[in-house]
Amino acid sequence: MSDGLDGAVVVVTGGAQGIGECIATFFARDGARVLIGDIQERKASQVAARLRDEGLTVEAAPLDVRIPGSAASLMALAVDRWGCIDVLVNDAGLDAPPGEPWAIGEEEWREVIDTDLSGPWWCTRAALPHMMARHRGRIIFISSGSARIGDPEISVAYNAAKAGLIGLTVGLAVHLEPYGILVNAIAPGPTGTGTPMTTEERAVHEHAFPLGIVGPEPVAHACLYLARESGAWVSGSVLNVSGGWWRGF
């Protein structure tokens, strides 16, 4: 990896909106060839088309991270199209409706765990043979500050899944470093909905977010840091990118 990502092949799951869309945009503008995988096919295609209009190399394909075969198909498409996978960013995720933990239904629990924890593993497992054969690669999991902080507006299934990604990060790092593959996670705080806050809403958050709520861009910047040469000595880490919402590891 050089300081820039010219020509690098980057797969971003959950790239149709929010943090994933921002990450895909940042990587494409840095010169990478980006494949967006998302269950929201139409929205993912619209994101890819918008970025191609900027002269960037971006494609989109359907992905249901809960299905191992779907994950394998996406990775195979990236290799077929561009010959390799340099970076995998596992962003796809969802939450169950907020409420009392004991009220979460079996289907809701399984959907969150299958999407937010098992899904990133299926995608990673599908990418690994291509990275291991080349003895190089970067894998980035988008975890959450919710792995460390409880919130009545966030389900315990989401807490559990995002904490599981941290365990997956440190466990995989040990096994993959000898293959030149670096595995890290980013733990964002809330990034907002994209709609500007009212003065009253911002006042409520001033204490919890001393550095401000600035959207998904800092998360995308952190991904670039890990994917570039700047991240060559970073492995098994969890980057706290939360604007002061939480502190520590």
Secondary structure, DSSP 8 states (H G I E B T S, - for coil): --SS-TT-EEEEETTTSHHHHHHHHHHHHTT-EEEEEES-HHHHHHHHHHHHTTT--EEEEE--TTSHHHHHHHHHHHHHHHS---EEEE--------S-GGG--HHHHHHHHIIIIIHHHHHHHHHHHHHHHHT-EEEEEE--GGGT---TTS-HHHHHHHHHHHHHHHHHHHHHGGGTEEEEEEEE-----SS---HHHHHHHTTT-TT----SHHHHHHHHHHHSGGGTT--S-EEEESTTSS---
